[in-house]
Amino acid sequence: MTELELTPGDVVVVCAFDDVPEHLFRVEEVFEDCVTGFAVSGPLAGSYGEPALEMILRLVSSA
């Protein structure tokens, strides 16, 4: 998989995990192994998270 060039403000799709389906996530900070930010759709909408980069499926919109 090609490594994504992520920046704060980007919206990405996070893969499904446990009982949580794929969902949109707005990136606030980018680190070597994860991003931080908030879910913008799905059952976790509005919740803070730190998904690993491997969980990001694709970029939806750039900041």
MOPAC internal coordinates of N, CA, C and O (Angstrom, degrees):
PM7 1SCF
backbone

  N    0.0000 0     0.00 0     0.00 0    0    0    0
  C    1.4525 1     0.00 0     0.00 0    1    0    0
  C    1.5261 1   109.34 1     0.00 0    2    1    0
  O    1.2310 1   120.40 1   -40.17 1    3    2    1
  N    1.3184 1   116.85 1   139.83 1    3    2    1
  C    1.4515 1   122.10 1   178.32 1    5    3    2
  C    1.5198 1   109.86 1   -72.56 1    6    5    3
  O    1.2310 1   120.92 1   -43.32 1    7    6    5
  N    1.3149 1   115.84 1   136.68 1    7    6    5
  C    1.4562 1   119.96 1   179.19 1    9    7    6
  C    1.5241 1   109.43 1   -72.97 1   10    9    7
  O    1.2310 1   120.66 1   -49.00 1   11   10    9
  N    1.3380 1   116.34 1   131.00 1   11   10    9
  C    1.4574 1   121.70 1  -179.89 1   13   11   10
  C    1.5223 1   110.78 1   -80.71 1   14   13   11
  O    1.2310 1   120.78 1   -35.58 1   15   14   13
  N    1.3099 1   116.12 1   144.42 1   15   14   13
  C    1.4611 1   122.61 1   173.31 1   17   15   14
  C    1.5211 1   106.10 1   -96.18 1   18   17   15
  O    1.2310 1   120.20 1   -83.90 1   19   18   17
  N    1.3232 1   117.22 1    96.10 1   19   18   17
  C    1.4589 1   121.88 1  -176.22 1   21   19   18
  C    1.5161 1   111.29 1   -98.58 1   22   21   19
  O    1.2310 1   120.98 1   -34.72 1   23   22   21
  N    1.3317 1   115.73 1   145.28 1   23   22   21
  C    1.4531 1   122.27 1   176.70 1   25   23   22
  C    1.5208 1   109.22 1  -135.16 1   26   25   23
  O    1.2310 1   119.95 1   -23.46 1   27   26   25
  N    1.3378 1   117.70 1   156.54 1   27   26   25
  C    1.4624 1   120.08 1   177.32 1   29   27   26
  C    1.5271 1   110.95 1   -54.49 1   30   29   27
  O    1.2310 1   121.01 1   -43.71 1   31   30   29
  N    1.3283 1   115.68 1   136.29 1   31   30   29
  C    1.4526 1   122.00 1  -178.23 1   33   31   30
  C    1.5132 1   114.04 1    99.13 1   34   33   31
  O    1.2310 1   119.86 1   162.60 1   35   34   33
  N    1.3431 1   117.87 1   -17.40 1   35   34   33
  C    1.4625 1   120.88 1   177.05 1   37   35   34
  C    1.5176 1   110.27 1   -63.66 1   38   37   35
  O    1.2310 1   120.96 1   -29.70 1   39   38   37
  N    1.3355 1   115.78 1   150.30 1   39   38   37
  C    1.4602 1   121.68 1   172.32 1   41   39   38
  C    1.5171 1   106.85 1  -112.70 1   42   41   39
  O    1.2310 1   120.96 1   -51.12 1   43   42   41
  N    1.3374 1   115.76 1   128.88 1   43   42   41
  C    1.4607 1   121.97 1  -177.27 1   45   43   42
  C    1.5291 1   109.84 1  -125.83 1   46   45   43
  O    1.2310 1   121.02 1   -14.08 1   47   46   45
  N    1.3171 1   115.65 1   165.92 1   47   46   45
  C    1.4642 1   121.76 1   173.13 1   49   47   46
  C    1.5207 1   107.38 1  -101.18 1   50   49   47
  O    1.2310 1   121.13 1   -54.27 1   51   50   49
  N    1.3323 1   115.45 1   125.73 1   51   50   49
  C    1.4649 1   121.74 1   177.00 1   53   51   50
  C    1.5242 1   107.38 1   -99.51 1   54   53   51
  O    1.2310 1   120.22 1   -44.06 1   55   54   53
  N    1.3183 1   117.18 1   135.94 1   55   54   53
  C    1.4622 1   121.57 1  -178.09 1   57   55   54
  C    1.5279 1   111.69 1   -65.95 1   58   57   55
  O    1.2310 1   121.30 1   -18.69 1   59   58   57
  N    1.3229 1   115.12 1   161.31 1   59   58   57
  C    1.4585 1   121.23 1   177.85 1   61   59   58
  C    1.5230 1   109.86 1   -68.42 1   62   61   59
  O    1.2310 1   120.79 1   -33.54 1   63   62   61
  N    1.3329 1   116.10 1   146.46 1   63   62   61
  C    1.4587 1   121.59 1   175.08 1   65   63   62
  C    1.5227 1   108.36 1  -151.88 1   66   65   63
  O    1.2310 1   120.67 1   -29.86 1   67   66   65
  N    1.3274 1   116.32 1   150.14 1   67   66   65
  C    1.4651 1   121.85 1  -176.85 1   69   67   66
  C    1.5301 1   109.23 1    46.92 1   70   69   67
  O    1.2310 1   119.58 1    57.96 1   71   70   69
  N    1.3215 1   118.42 1  -122.04 1   71   70   69
  C    1.4710 1   121.98 1   178.50 1   73   71   70
  C    1.5223 1   112.05 1  -103.07 1   74   73   71
  O    1.2310 1   120.13 1  -164.66 1   75   74   73
  N    1.3231 1   117.36 1    15.34 1   75   74   73
  C    1.4631 1   122.24 1  -177.47 1   77   75   74
  C    1.5305 1   108.71 1  -101.76 1   78   77   75
  O    1.2310 1   119.92 1   -56.19 1   79   78   77
  N    1.3486 1   117.76 1   123.81 1   79   78   77
  C    1.4672 1   119.99 1   179.32 1   81   79   78
  C    1.5261 1   111.51 1   -75.97 1   82   81   79
  O    1.2310 1   120.47 1    -8.84 1   83   82   81
  N    1.3393 1   116.71 1   171.16 1   83   82   81
  C    1.4618 1   121.09 1   172.90 1   85   83   82
  C    1.5259 1   108.22 1   -49.76 1   86   85   83
  O    1.2310 1   120.67 1   -36.27 1   87   86   85
  N    1.3324 1   116.33 1   143.73 1   87   86   85
  C    1.4606 1   118.86 1   179.77 1   89   87   86
  C    1.5269 1   110.65 1  -153.79 1   90   89   87
  O    1.2310 1   121.49 1   -16.71 1   91   90   89
  N    1.3266 1   114.75 1   163.29 1   91   90   89
  C    1.4533 1   121.06 1   178.40 1   93   91   90
  C    1.5217 1   109.42 1   -85.63 1   94   93   91
  O    1.2310 1   121.28 1   -33.05 1   95   94   93
  N    1.3345 1   115.16 1   146.95 1   95   94   93
  C    1.4542 1   121.68 1  -175.28 1   97   95   94
  C    1.5171 1   108.57 1  -142.98 1   98   97   95
  O    1.2310 1   120.01 1   -50.78 1   99   98   97
  N    1.3509 1   117.58 1   129.22 1   99   98   97
  C    1.4686 1   121.87 1   177.89 1  101   99   98
  C    1.5257 1   109.11 1   -94.86 1  102  101   99
  O    1.2310 1   120.85 1   -57.03 1  103  102  101
  N    1.3299 1   115.98 1   122.97 1  103  102  101
  C    1.4590 1   123.32 1  -176.42 1  105  103  102
  C    1.5326 1   110.43 1   -79.01 1  106  105  103
  O    1.2310 1   120.68 1   -48.87 1  107  106  105
  N    1.3441 1   116.30 1   131.13 1  107  106  105
  C    1.4639 1   121.29 1   174.22 1  109  107  106
  C    1.5294 1   111.70 1  -105.46 1  110  109  107
  O    1.2310 1   120.23 1   138.73 1  111  110  109
  N    1.3360 1   117.17 1   -41.27 1  111  110  109
  C    1.4669 1   121.54 1   177.97 1  113  111  110
  C    1.5151 1   108.94 1  -137.92 1  114  113  111
  O    1.2310 1   120.66 1   -31.09 1  115  114  113
  N    1.3243 1   116.34 1   148.91 1  115  114  113
  C    1.4613 1   122.46 1   179.64 1  117  115  114
  C    1.5263 1   108.38 1  -118.28 1  118  117  115
  O    1.2310 1   120.70 1   -51.99 1  119  118  117
  N    1.3333 1   116.26 1   128.01 1  119  118  117
  C    1.4589 1   122.79 1   177.90 1  121  119  118
  C    1.5225 1   108.67 1  -120.26 1  122  121  119
  O    1.2310 1   119.95 1    -2.76 1  123  122  121
  N    1.3313 1   117.71 1   177.24 1  123  122  121
  C    1.4677 1   121.85 1  -178.78 1  125  123  122
  C    1.5177 1   113.14 1   -60.38 1  126  125  123
  O    1.2310 1   120.39 1   142.56 1  127  126  125
  N    1.3313 1   116.85 1   -37.44 1  127  126  125
  C    1.4611 1   120.04 1  -173.11 1  129  127  126
  C    1.5230 1   114.86 1  -118.97 1  130  129  127
  O    1.2310 1   119.68 1   175.32 1  131  130  129
  N    1.3315 1   118.22 1    -4.68 1  131  130  129
  C    1.4627 1   120.74 1  -178.25 1  133  131  130
  C    1.5202 1   110.59 1  -158.33 1  134  133  131
  O    1.2310 1   121.30 1    -6.95 1  135  134  133
  N    1.3172 1   115.11 1   173.05 1  135  134  133
  C    1.4602 1   122.18 1   171.04 1  137  135  134
  C    1.5177 1   107.12 1  -124.97 1  138  137  135
  O    1.2310 1   120.52 1   -20.19 1  139  138  137
  N    1.3286 1   116.62 1   159.81 1  139  138  137
  C    1.4599 1   120.99 1   172.84 1  141  139  138
  C    1.5148 1   108.04 1  -118.98 1  142  141  139
  O    1.2310 1   120.88 1   -22.12 1  143  142  141
  N    1.3231 1   115.92 1   157.88 1  143  142  141
  C    1.4552 1   119.98 1   178.97 1  145  143  142
  C    1.5100 1   111.04 1   158.67 1  146  145  143
  O    1.2310 1   121.09 1    26.47 1  147  146  145
  N    1.3335 1   115.52 1  -153.53 1  147  146  145
  C    1.4579 1   121.48 1  -174.54 1  149  147  146
  C    1.5216 1   111.24 1  -132.86 1  150  149  147
  O    1.2310 1   121.05 1   -38.97 1  151  150  149
  N    1.3250 1   115.59 1   141.03 1  151  150  149
  C    1.4610 1   121.55 1   174.08 1  153  151  150
  C    1.5285 1   108.02 1   -68.88 1  154  153  151
  O    1.2310 1   120.35 1   -42.71 1  155  154  153
  N    1.3211 1   116.94 1   137.29 1  155  154  153
  C    1.4649 1   120.58 1   179.82 1  157  155  154
  C    1.5196 1   112.75 1  -113.00 1  158  157  155
  O    1.2310 1   120.07 1   177.51 1  159  158  157
  N    1.3224 1   117.46 1    -2.49 1  159  158  157
  C    1.4649 1   121.05 1   175.86 1  161  159  158
  C    1.5259 1   108.88 1  -149.24 1  162  161  159
  O    1.2310 1   121.08 1    -8.78 1  163  162  161
  N    1.3115 1   115.55 1   171.22 1  163  162  161
  C    1.4570 1   121.07 1   178.08 1  165  163  162
  C    1.5155 1   112.88 1    79.01 1  166  165  163
  O    1.2310 1   120.60 1     5.46 1  167  166  165
  N    1.3283 1   116.46 1  -174.54 1  167  166  165
  C    1.4628 1   120.65 1  -175.37 1  169  167  166
  C    1.5260 1   114.07 1   -66.96 1  170  169  167
  O    1.2310 1   119.80 1   163.48 1  171  170  169
  N    1.3237 1   117.98 1   -16.52 1  171  170  169
  C    1.4647 1   120.93 1   179.20 1  173  171  170
  C    1.5329 1   112.59 1   -98.76 1  174  173  171
  O    1.2310 1   119.69 1  -169.96 1  175  174  173
  N    1.3349 1   118.19 1    10.04 1  175  174  173
  C    1.4667 1   121.70 1  -177.58 1  177  175  174
  C    1.5204 1   110.69 1   -49.04 1  178  177  175
  O    1.2310 1   121.09 1   -50.94 1  179  178  177
  N    1.3282 1   115.52 1   129.06 1  179  178  177
  C    1.4489 1   122.00 1   179.95 1  181  179  178
  C    1.5134 1   114.17 1    89.55 1  182  181  179
  O    1.2310 1   120.26 1   171.52 1  183  182  181
  N    1.3200 1   117.10 1    -8.48 1  183  182  181
  C    1.4638 1   121.37 1  -178.33 1  185  183  182
  C    1.5274 1   111.34 1   -87.91 1  186  185  183
  O    1.2310 1   121.30 1   -38.80 1  187  186  185
  N    1.3317 1   115.11 1   141.20 1  187  186  185
  C    1.4613 1   122.19 1   175.70 1  189  187  186
  C    1.5191 1   108.98 1   -72.51 1  190  189  187
  O    1.2310 1   120.28 1   -33.83 1  191  190  189
  N    1.3276 1   117.06 1   146.17 1  191  190  189
  C    1.4530 1   120.45 1   176.99 1  193  191  190
  C    1.5135 1   111.97 1  -153.50 1  194  193  191
  O    1.2310 1   121.67 1   -13.12 1  195  194  193
  N    1.3295 1   114.41 1   166.88 1  195  194  193
  C    1.4700 1   122.66 1   177.92 1  197  195  194
  C    1.5240 1   109.28 1  -136.35 1  198  197  195
  O    1.2310 1   119.89 1  -113.08 1  199  198  197
  N    1.3399 1   117.82 1    66.92 1  199  198  197
  C    1.4656 1   118.73 1  -178.90 1  201  199  198
  C    1.5278 1   112.51 1   -69.04 1  202  201  199
  O    1.2310 1   121.38 1   -37.60 1  203  202  201
  N    1.3260 1   114.96 1   142.40 1  203  202  201
  C    1.4644 1   121.18 1   174.73 1  205  203  202
  C    1.5280 1   108.75 1   -66.04 1  206  205  203
  O    1.2310 1   120.53 1   -28.66 1  207  206  205
  N    1.3086 1   116.60 1   151.34 1  207  206  205
  C    1.4674 1   120.71 1  -179.92 1  209  207  206
  C    1.5278 1   111.87 1   -57.79 1  210  209  207
  O    1.2310 1   120.19 1   147.98 1  211  210  209
  N    1.3350 1   117.24 1   -32.02 1  211  210  209
  C    1.4676 1   121.00 1   179.72 1  213  211  210
  C    1.5301 1   112.47 1   -64.58 1  214  213  211
  O    1.2310 1   120.10 1   160.71 1  215  214  213
  N    1.3236 1   117.42 1   -19.29 1  215  214  213
  C    1.4683 1   121.47 1  -179.05 1  217  215  214
  C    1.5229 1   112.47 1   -84.37 1  218  217  215
  O    1.2310 1   120.10 1   169.37 1  219  218  217
  N    1.3261 1   117.41 1   -10.63 1  219  218  217
  C    1.4623 1   121.10 1  -178.20 1  221  219  218
  C    1.5188 1   109.05 1   -85.91 1  222  221  219
  O    1.2310 1   121.22 1   -60.04 1  223  222  221
  N    1.3329 1   115.27 1   119.96 1  223  222  221
  C    1.4535 1   121.09 1  -177.10 1  225  223  222
  C    1.5272 1   113.13 1   -84.98 1  226  225  223
  O    1.2310 1   120.84 1   138.08 1  227  226  225
  N    1.3329 1   115.99 1   -41.92 1  227  226  225
  C    1.4681 1   119.39 1  -178.23 1  229  227  226
  C    1.5247 1   110.42 1  -166.35 1  230  229  227
  O    1.2310 1   121.49 1   -18.13 1  231  230  229
  N    1.3141 1   114.76 1   161.87 1  231  230  229
  C    1.4516 1   123.74 1   175.97 1  233  231  230
  C    1.5191 1   108.64 1   -87.53 1  234  233  231
  O    1.2310 1   120.04 1   -48.72 1  235  234  233
  N    1.3304 1   117.53 1   131.28 1  235  234  233
  C    1.4637 1   121.51 1   179.32 1  237  235  234
  C    1.5113 1   110.50 1   -98.28 1  238  237  235
  O    1.2310 1   120.05 1   133.39 1  239  238  237
  N    1.3298 1   117.51 1   -46.61 1  239  238  237
  C    1.4623 1   120.91 1   177.07 1  241  239  238
  C    1.5226 1   109.92 1  -148.78 1  242  241  239
  O    1.2310 1   121.92 1   -33.72 1  243  242  241
  N    1.3299 1   113.94 1   146.28 1  243  242  241
  C    1.4641 1   120.29 1  -179.70 1  245  243  242
  C    1.5211 1   109.98 1   -96.55 1  246  245  243
  O    1.2310 1   121.57 1   -28.26 1  247  246  245
  N    1.3132 1   114.59 1   151.74 1  247  246  245
  C    1.4778 1   120.29 1   179.38 1  249  247  246
  C    1.5021 1   110.42 1   -71.93 1  250  249  247
  O    1.2310 1   120.10 1   180.00 1  251  250  249

